[in-house]
């Protein structure tokens, strides 16, 4: 299994940018895909972006063209670049790593976008 630690959240005005980081440790070679999910108050957790080991990315329609997921294998870290932020992007952002027999989550980092 792997352990995940997110960082980089904060308060930003609409139209601003943030970069979230997720550092993985443990059996990182077993990771098949990584992703970012978010949960707004009173709503279910939703997929934001995913990145497979082959480099395939997938984005929620609501963030396409604004968010970018990337990975630095040398640092065992996955990033989420958030641009042109909107108030509806507010929520707790969670990092996820999936392997053959596990699904690991980080503790989450808060992103708040003011209008």
C-alpha positions as CSV (number, residue, x, y, z in Angstrom):
1,X,0.0,0.0,0.0
2,X,1.0,3.6,-0.3
3,X,0.6,6.7,1.9
4,X,-0.4,10.0,0.4
5,X,0.1,13.5,1.8
6,X,-1.5,16.5,0.0
7,X,-0.5,20.1,0.2
8,X,-1.0,23.4,-1.5
9,X,-4.6,24.3,-0.8
10,X,-5.7,27.7,0.4
11,X,-7.9,30.7,-0.2
12,X,-7.9,32.4,-3.6
13,X,-10.0,34.8,-5.5
14,X,-12.0,33.8,-8.5
15,X,-9.8,33.7,-11.6
16,X,-6.8,32.9,-9.5
17,X,-4.5,29.8,-9.5
18,X,-3.3,27.1,-7.1
19,X,-1.0,24.1,-7.4
20,X,-1.8,21.1,-5.3
21,X,0.8,18.5,-4.6
22,X,0.5,14.9,-3.4
23,X,3.5,13.0,-2.2
24,X,3.4,9.3,-2.2
25,X,5.4,7.0,0.0
26,X,5.5,3.2,0.7
27,X,5.2,0.7,-2.2
28,X,5.0,3.4,-4.9
29,X,6.1,1.0,-7.6
30,X,2.7,-0.8,-7.2
31,X,0.7,2.3,-8.1
32,X,-1.3,1.9,-11.4
33,X,-3.1,5.2,-11.4
34,X,-3.4,8.4,-9.4
35,X,-6.0,11.0,-9.3
36,X,-7.6,14.0,-7.6
37,X,-11.1,14.1,-6.2
38,X,-13.0,16.8,-4.4
39,X,-15.9,17.1,-2.1
40,X,-17.9,20.3,-1.7
41,X,-20.0,20.9,1.5
42,X,-23.2,18.8,1.3
43,X,-22.2,17.0,-1.9
44,X,-20.7,13.7,-2.8
45,X,-17.0,13.3,-3.6
46,X,-16.4,13.6,-7.3
47,X,-13.6,12.8,-9.7
48,X,-11.6,15.8,-10.8
49,X,-8.7,14.3,-12.8
50,X,-6.9,11.0,-13.1
51,X,-3.6,9.9,-14.6
52,X,-2.6,6.4,-15.4
53,X,0.9,5.0,-15.5
54,X,0.6,5.0,-19.3
55,X,0.1,8.7,-19.2
56,X,-3.6,8.7,-20.0
57,X,-5.5,11.6,-18.4
58,X,-9.1,12.0,-17.7
59,X,-10.8,15.2,-16.5
60,X,-14.3,16.1,-15.2
61,X,-16.1,18.2,-17.8
62,X,-16.3,21.1,-15.3
63,X,-12.5,21.5,-15.1
64,X,-11.4,20.7,-18.7
65,X,-9.2,23.4,-20.0
66,X,-8.6,24.9,-16.5
67,X,-7.0,22.1,-14.5
68,X,-4.0,20.0,-15.4
69,X,-2.8,16.8,-13.6
70,X,0.9,15.8,-13.9
71,X,3.3,13.5,-12.1
72,X,7.0,13.7,-11.2
73,X,8.1,10.1,-10.9
74,X,11.5,11.1,-9.5
75,X,9.8,12.7,-6.6
76,X,6.8,10.3,-6.3
77,X,4.6,13.3,-6.5
78,X,1.4,14.1,-8.5
79,X,0.3,17.6,-9.0
80,X,-2.9,19.4,-9.9
81,X,-2.6,22.8,-11.4
82,X,-5.8,24.8,-10.9
83,X,-6.3,27.8,-13.2
84,X,-9.2,30.2,-13.7
85,X,-10.7,29.1,-10.4
86,X,-14.4,29.6,-9.8
87,X,-16.3,29.7,-6.5
88,X,-17.9,26.3,-7.5
89,X,-14.4,24.8,-7.3
90,X,-14.4,25.2,-3.5
91,X,-14.1,22.0,-1.6
92,X,-11.7,19.5,0.0
93,X,-9.4,18.0,-2.6
94,X,-8.2,14.4,-2.0
95,X,-5.4,12.6,-3.7
96,X,-6.0,9.0,-4.6
97,X,-3.7,6.1,-5.6
98,X,-4.9,2.8,-7.0
99,X,-3.1,-0.5,-7.2
100,X,-4.2,-4.1,-8.0
101,X,-5.6,-4.6,-4.6
102,X,-5.8,-1.3,-2.8
103,X,-7.2,2.2,-3.1
104,X,-5.4,4.8,-0.9
105,X,-6.5,8.3,0.0
106,X,-4.8,11.3,1.4
107,X,-6.2,13.4,4.2
108,X,-7.4,16.1,1.9
109,X,-6.5,19.8,1.4
110,X,-9.0,22.6,1.5
111,X,-9.5,24.9,-1.5
112,X,-11.7,27.9,-1.1
113,X,-12.4,30.3,-4.0
114,X,-14.0,33.6,-3.1
115,X,-16.1,35.5,-5.6
